């Protein structure tokens, strides 16, 4: 019997099919294409919203802002985002994208051996999706009872 890689034994969440839009509380994403070791996505972060503060153990990412405005955060540095802004995110780096007054549209290129939505470690999330986070106080503006 052939041995399988531990990464292949893990059953990841299904990846969206090409051009299938996946809605999230902050906006949406869709896969534009993929191949061995890479995936290309388009993300729209709605005005005033932001994605989770997160990191990935199995992939790096490159973001290119194609429209809108906002901020890109990586490893404690914050960069103003507008069309043409690029950000390289190393594997394991803590990062986030935030939209300003207008929607922020990003093309994301993922590189790595395992490209799954299950490789998102949420450290903080405005929508209560980070481990141990109470959705009622997700924005951090209210202290727990």
C-alpha positions as CSV (number, residue, x, y, z in Angstrom):
1,X,0.0,0.0,0.0
2,X,1.4,3.4,-0.9
3,X,2.1,5.9,1.8
4,X,0.4,9.3,1.7
5,X,1.8,12.6,2.9
6,X,0.3,13.8,6.2
7,X,-0.7,17.1,4.5
8,X,-2.8,15.0,2.0
9,X,-4.4,12.9,4.7
10,X,-6.0,16.0,6.3
11,X,-9.4,16.7,4.8
12,X,-9.4,20.5,4.1
13,X,-12.4,22.6,3.5
14,X,-13.3,22.5,-0.1
15,X,-11.8,25.3,-2.1
16,X,-14.2,27.4,-4.2
17,X,-14.4,26.5,-7.8
18,X,-13.0,29.1,-10.2
19,X,-15.1,32.3,-10.2
20,X,-17.4,31.0,-7.5
21,X,-17.9,33.9,-5.1
22,X,-17.7,33.1,-1.4
23,X,-19.4,35.7,0.9
24,X,-17.8,36.6,4.2
25,X,-18.9,39.2,6.8
26,X,-16.2,41.6,5.5
27,X,-17.0,41.2,1.8
28,X,-16.2,38.3,-0.6
29,X,-13.5,36.3,-2.4
30,X,-13.3,34.2,-5.5
31,X,-10.7,31.9,-7.0
32,X,-9.5,33.0,-10.4
33,X,-7.3,30.0,-11.0
34,X,-4.9,27.5,-9.5
35,X,-2.2,25.0,-10.2
36,X,0.4,22.9,-8.4
37,X,1.5,25.0,-5.4
38,X,-0.3,28.2,-6.3
39,X,-3.8,29.8,-6.3
40,X,-4.9,33.2,-7.5
41,X,-7.9,34.9,-5.8
42,X,-9.8,38.2,-6.0
43,X,-10.9,39.7,-2.6
44,X,-13.3,42.6,-2.1
45,X,-13.2,44.1,1.4
46,X,-16.2,46.4,1.8
47,X,-15.8,50.0,2.8
48,X,-15.2,50.3,6.5
49,X,-14.6,46.5,7.0
50,X,-11.5,44.4,7.5
51,X,-10.4,40.8,7.3
52,X,-9.2,38.9,10.3
53,X,-5.8,39.6,11.8
54,X,-4.3,36.2,10.6
55,X,-1.4,34.1,9.6
56,X,-0.8,31.0,7.6
57,X,1.5,28.0,8.4
58,X,1.5,26.5,4.9
59,X,1.6,29.4,2.4
60,X,2.9,32.8,1.6
61,X,0.8,35.4,-0.2
62,X,1.4,38.4,-2.5
63,X,-1.3,41.1,-2.6
64,X,-1.8,43.6,-5.3
65,X,-4.4,46.3,-4.8
66,X,-6.3,46.9,-8.0
67,X,-9.0,49.4,-6.8
68,X,-10.2,51.3,-3.8
69,X,-8.4,52.4,-0.7
70,X,-7.5,51.3,2.8
71,X,-4.6,49.8,4.7
72,X,-2.5,46.7,4.5
73,X,-0.9,45.4,7.7
74,X,2.0,43.0,8.0
75,X,4.1,42.2,11.0
76,X,3.2,45.4,12.8
77,X,3.7,47.7,9.9
78,X,0.8,49.5,8.2
79,X,0.9,50.6,4.6
80,X,-1.7,52.9,2.9
81,X,-3.4,50.9,0.1
82,X,-4.5,52.2,-3.3
83,X,-4.4,50.9,-6.8
84,X,-0.9,49.5,-7.5
85,X,0.1,48.9,-3.9
86,X,1.8,45.5,-3.5
87,X,2.6,43.6,-0.3
88,X,4.6,40.3,0.0
89,X,3.4,38.3,3.0
90,X,5.9,35.6,4.2
91,X,4.6,32.2,5.5
92,X,3.7,32.7,9.1
93,X,3.6,36.5,9.0
94,X,0.7,38.2,10.8
95,X,-1.3,40.3,8.4
96,X,-4.7,42.0,7.6
97,X,-6.3,44.2,5.0
98,X,-8.7,47.0,5.9
99,X,-10.9,49.0,3.5
100,X,-11.2,52.8,3.9
101,X,-14.1,54.9,2.8
102,X,-14.3,52.9,-0.5
103,X,-14.3,49.1,-1.1
104,X,-10.8,47.6,-1.4
105,X,-10.2,45.2,-4.3
106,X,-7.1,42.9,-4.0
107,X,-5.7,40.2,-6.2
108,X,-4.0,37.6,-4.0
109,X,-1.5,35.1,-5.2
110,X,-0.9,32.2,-2.7
111,X,2.2,30.0,-2.9
112,X,2.7,26.8,-0.8
113,X,2.2,23.1,-0.5
114,X,-1.3,23.3,1.1
115,X,-3.7,26.1,-0.1
116,X,-6.9,25.8,2.0
117,X,-9.2,28.1,3.9
118,X,-8.3,25.8,6.8
119,X,-4.8,27.3,6.9
120,X,-6.1,30.5,8.4
121,X,-5.1,31.1,12.0
122,X,-7.3,34.0,13.2
123,X,-5.7,36.0,15.9
124,X,-8.4,38.7,16.1
125,X,-11.6,39.2,14.2
126,X,-14.3,41.8,14.1
127,X,-16.9,39.2,13.6
128,X,-16.1,36.9,16.5
129,X,-14.5,34.1,14.5
130,X,-11.1,34.0,16.3
131,X,-10.7,31.2,18.9
132,X,-12.0,32.1,22.3
133,X,-13.6,35.3,21.0
134,X,-17.2,36.1,22.0
135,X,-19.1,37.4,18.9
136,X,-21.0,39.9,21.2
137,X,-17.7,41.7,22.0
138,X,-15.9,40.9,18.8
139,X,-15.1,44.5,18.0
140,X,-13.3,45.0,21.3
141,X,-15.3,48.0,22.2
142,X,-17.3,46.3,25.0
143,X,-15.7,44.5,27.9
144,X,-17.2,41.1,28.9
145,X,-19.6,41.0,31.9
